[in-house]
Amino acid sequence: MDLRAALEYVVGLSRPNIYEIEDREGKKHKFSDRSLKQVEASIPVYRADNEIEMNTLTSFLDYIKGKIDTMPGKMIVHVCSPTKVQLYSQLNVNRDREDLVAVTARVPSFSFNKFMDKEAFTIALQSKFIDEHDRALVLKFSGTVEDGTVTEYGDDGVSQKASVKTGIASKSDAIVPNPVKLKPYRTFLEVEQPESDFIFRMKSDKYDGIQCAIFEADGGAWMMEATRRIKEYLQKELAEYPEFTVIS
């Protein structure tokens, strides 16, 4: 077999074979031994190769309002999560969408549900949480608790008692505050950060000293609130652009 004949044979192997098979009732049905895909429209549809990556809602709105790129008649702004928003086109003739923009919020990381040493906890609480609600109370307690007294005074699994400094040479017993309301930075800065209930826990041992942790106690409700606020913010900013539909 020469090269041409070999190539024709290989090409022939990829061609689908159509078979007509009769069922038990005598009805005939056609089957193919290959998976077939519909050929795209004869008119080519050109799409952007890459989506634009952004980090703020402000830059996202500047891009839309600046009318930098030509867009279809209808666009979808999808609030995917508290930290991500994407811009899609409407379906084209081939039933495909174009991904134009992906906005990812830059939020500081914090180890929720994990114990950390008192100093790291205090620094993180001051730099990654808004100074509202119970932040000052938690900082005051974690900064004045006496080493070793969390275990010494008892812990019934719900509330903790410890000794805290009340002056240069004095101290008193106190109940660790719980639950506490805090506002960590967890979503885009253009919207108000959602507050949540947290369980504040402390522990102390001879090796690691005092350690603190806050555990999320709202069942993830903050994420729904954050996406709602992002959606309302974008709807307000795009009120004069009816071709953009915001969903969450």
N, C-alpha and C positions, 0 to 999 in steps of 0.2 A: 504494500500500500504506500503510494507516494504521499508527500507532505500535504498537498491540496486535498486529497481524498481523506487523509487523517483529520484535517481541520473540519471538513464538511461533516465527518462522522461525529466529531465532538460537538459541533454546533447542533447537529440533529438530536443529540442526547438531551439537550436543554429544552427542546420544543415539547409542549404539552401534547399528550395524546388524549383524544376525546372518545369516551366509550358510552354506548347506549345500552342500559341494562333494564331488563323487565322485572318488575316486582311480582309478588304473589298474586296480585289482583289483575295482572296483565298490563299495568300502566308502565310506560317506558320513561326512563329518566336518564339524563346525560350527566356523566362524571368526567373529571379531569384528573390525571395523575400528577399534576403540578399545582402549586398554589398560585393563583392568578391575582394580579393587582390592576386596578383601573389606571389607565393611562391619563396623565394630567391634561388639563385644558390645552388646546392647541395654541392659545395665546399665552406666552410666558408671563409669569408673575414674579417680579423682582422684589426681594426682601432684604432687610439689613442683615449683614453678616454677624454683627455683634451688638448686644444691648449696651447702653451707656450705664456705667456704674456710678452711683452718687451716694452721699452719706447724710444729706439733710433734706428736709421737706422744702426748705427755702430754695435750694438749687433746683429741685424738681419742678417747683412752680415757676421759677425763672425760665426754665427750659420750655415749658408749655406756653407760658404767656409771651415768650419771645418769638414764638412761631418760627423756630429755627429750621425744623424739618417739615416736609409735606406729609400730612397724615390723612388717613381715610376719613369718611364722614362721621364715623362713630368710633369712640375709643373707650376702653375700660381701664379704670384705675382700681387695682385690687389691693386692699389692705390685707396682706397675707398674715401678718402677726404684729405684735407690738414693736418689732424692730425691722420689718420689711414691707415695702410697697413696690408694686410692679405696674408697668404700663403696657397694655396689650392693644393691638388693633382689633377691629371687627374681623369676622371671617372673610377671607377672600374667595375667589371663584373655585379654588381647590379645597375649600373648607379648612384652611390653615390660618393661624394667627401669627402676627409679627410681634416679637418681644423687643420693645424699644428701650425701656429704662428699668433698672433695678436699683431701688434705694434701700440701703442698709444702714441702720442707725449705729453710731459708735457709742456704746454705753460702757461704763466702767464695770469690770467684773467683780463680783463679790461671792464668797463661798457661803451661800446659804446652807442651812442644815448641816453645818460642819463646825466643830470646835476649833478655835485658834487661840493663840496666846493673847493675854490681855492687852498688851501694847499694840499688836497688829490689829486687833479688834477695834480698839479705840481710834486708831488712825483711819481705818477703813470707814468707821461709822461717821467720822467728821468729814471725810472727803468724798464719800459716795452716797450720802443721804442728805436730803434737804433738812434744814434746821427748823423743823416743825413738829408738833405733836409730842411724842414721848422720847425724842432723840436725846434731849438734855437730861432727862431722868435716867435713861439707860447709861449714858456717859458718866453721869455722877455716881451711879451705883457701881459700875465696873471699875471706876477709877479710885474708889475709896474702900472697897471691900478688903477685909483683912485676910491674908493668905492662910488657908487651912480651916477657916471658920465655916465654909459652905458645907463641908462634910460634918464638921463638929456639931453644928446646930441642927442638922437634920434636913431630910428631903423626903417628902411623902409621895413623890412622883408627879404632884400637881403644883405644889408651892415649895419654895426653898427659903430658908432663913439663914442669914449670915450676919457677921459683925462688920459694921462700917465705921470709918473714922468721922467724927463730928467736930473735931478740933485738933490742935497740935498734940495734945496728950490724952484726949478722950475719945470714946467710941461707944456705940450703942447697937442693939440688935435691930434688924430690919428685915422685912419680907421682900424678896426679889420681885419686882413688878412684873405682872403677867395678867392677861396678854398686853402687848404694847402696840401702839399704832405708829407706823413709820412710813416714810416716803423715800424709798431708794430710787436712784436714777436707773430706770429700766426701759425707757422708750424715747422717742424723738424729743429733743429739747423744745421744739415749737409748741408742744402740747403740755398741759399740766400733768405732772407725774401722779399716777394713781397711788393712794395710800392703801395699806394692808395691815391686817392683824398678824402679829408674830408672837411666837413663844420664845421668851428670853430665858436661857439656861446658863448656868455656871457650874464649874467643877474645879476641884483643887486636889493635887497630890504632891508628894515630896519630890518628884522628878520634873514635872512640867509646870508646877506652880498653878496659878489661877488661869483657867481657860474659859472663854465665853463663846456663845453661839446663839443665833436667832434662827428659828424654824418657821417656815411659811405656814400660815394657819387659815388661809382663806380659800383653799381648794382650787386655786388658779383663777379666781374671779377677777383678779387684777388684770389679767390678760384680755378678758372680754371688755373691761372698762377702758383699757388703753386703746384697743382697736376701735372702740366706739368713738373715743375722743379724736383719734386720728381721722376717722371717716368724717365726722362733723367739721373738723378743721378744714379738710380738703374740699368738702362740699361748699363751705362758706367762701373759700378762696376761689373756687371755680364756678361760682354762681353765674357769672357772665359768660361761661363757656359750656352751654348745654350739650355740646357734642361729647363731653367727657362724663361718663357715668361712674360714680364711686361706689364700690361694693366692699364688703368685709366678710 
